[in-house]
């Protein structure tokens, strides 16, 4: 039994007599090196929401378009951005109105 001071008689996870394969150390994965499993799941949900016309993803896109349009409207540097800002805000607003009728 391998006990450490301050832990009482509780053994650490690695010393509880489990084979190494059961500890998840050799678990096969389909995730590429350097890529987390949570990021892959979130991307799948994003694309599923886009293609299945779910409200959450499309609301974020519409809100982003509205915000970009407002920034384009208020910036003093580029006349082209100012010119198209109303169209971008209008498109974002129309998308938001349509999306509000999508299922959750």
C-alpha positions as CSV (number, residue, x, y, z in Angstrom):
1,X,0.0,0.0,0.0
2,X,1.4,3.4,-1.0
3,X,0.1,6.1,1.3
4,X,1.4,9.6,1.3
5,X,1.3,12.0,4.3
6,X,-1.9,14.1,4.4
7,X,-4.0,11.7,2.3
8,X,-4.9,9.3,5.1
9,X,-5.2,5.7,4.0
10,X,-6.8,6.6,0.6
11,X,-4.8,5.3,-2.3
12,X,-4.3,7.5,-5.4
13,X,-6.3,6.5,-8.6
14,X,-3.2,5.0,-10.2
15,X,-2.4,2.6,-7.3
16,X,-5.9,1.1,-6.8
17,X,-5.0,-2.1,-8.6
18,X,-6.6,-1.4,-12.0
19,X,-4.8,-2.6,-15.1
20,X,-3.3,0.2,-17.2
21,X,-5.8,-0.3,-20.0
22,X,-8.7,0.4,-17.7
23,X,-7.3,3.7,-16.5
24,X,-7.9,5.3,-19.9
25,X,-4.3,5.6,-20.7
26,X,-4.5,3.5,-23.9
27,X,-8.0,4.6,-24.9
28,X,-8.3,4.7,-28.7
29,X,-9.5,8.0,-30.0
30,X,-10.6,9.4,-33.3
31,X,-9.4,12.9,-32.4
32,X,-6.2,14.2,-34.1
33,X,-3.2,15.1,-32.0
34,X,-3.4,18.6,-30.6
35,X,-7.2,18.7,-31.0
36,X,-9.5,18.4,-28.0
37,X,-12.5,16.2,-28.0
38,X,-14.8,19.0,-26.9
39,X,-13.9,21.2,-29.9
40,X,-14.8,18.3,-32.2
41,X,-18.2,17.9,-30.5
42,X,-18.9,21.6,-30.6
43,X,-18.1,21.8,-34.3
44,X,-20.4,18.9,-35.0
45,X,-23.2,20.6,-33.1
46,X,-22.5,23.9,-35.0
47,X,-22.8,22.2,-38.4
48,X,-25.8,20.2,-37.3
49,X,-27.5,23.3,-36.1
50,X,-26.7,25.1,-39.4
51,X,-27.9,22.4,-41.7
52,X,-31.0,21.4,-39.6
53,X,-32.1,25.0,-39.3
54,X,-32.0,25.2,-35.5
55,X,-32.5,28.5,-33.8
56,X,-29.4,28.8,-31.6
57,X,-26.7,28.8,-34.3
58,X,-28.6,31.1,-36.7
59,X,-29.4,33.6,-34.0
60,X,-25.7,33.9,-33.3
61,X,-25.0,34.5,-37.0
62,X,-27.8,37.1,-37.3
63,X,-26.6,38.9,-34.1
64,X,-23.1,38.9,-35.4
65,X,-24.2,40.4,-38.7
66,X,-26.1,43.2,-36.9
67,X,-23.1,44.0,-34.7
68,X,-20.8,44.1,-37.8
69,X,-23.2,46.4,-39.5
70,X,-23.3,48.8,-36.6
71,X,-19.5,48.8,-36.4
72,X,-19.4,49.5,-40.2
73,X,-21.9,52.3,-39.7
74,X,-20.0,54.0,-36.9
75,X,-16.4,53.8,-38.3
76,X,-15.1,57.0,-39.9
77,X,-12.3,55.4,-42.1
78,X,-13.9,53.6,-45.1
79,X,-16.7,55.0,-47.1
80,X,-17.5,51.6,-48.7
81,X,-18.0,50.0,-45.3
82,X,-20.3,52.9,-44.3
83,X,-22.2,52.5,-47.6
84,X,-23.0,48.8,-47.1
85,X,-23.6,49.0,-43.3
86,X,-27.4,49.5,-43.7
87,X,-27.6,46.5,-46.0
88,X,-25.7,44.3,-43.5
89,X,-27.9,45.5,-40.6
90,X,-31.0,44.9,-42.6
91,X,-29.9,41.4,-43.7
92,X,-29.0,40.5,-40.1
93,X,-32.4,41.8,-38.9
94,X,-34.3,39.8,-41.5
95,X,-32.4,36.7,-40.7
96,X,-33.1,37.2,-37.0
97,X,-36.8,37.6,-37.6
98,X,-36.9,34.4,-39.8
99,X,-34.8,32.4,-37.4
100,X,-37.1,33.3,-34.5
101,X,-39.6,31.0,-36.0
102,X,-37.2,28.0,-36.2
103,X,-37.4,25.2,-33.6
104,X,-35.1,25.2,-30.6
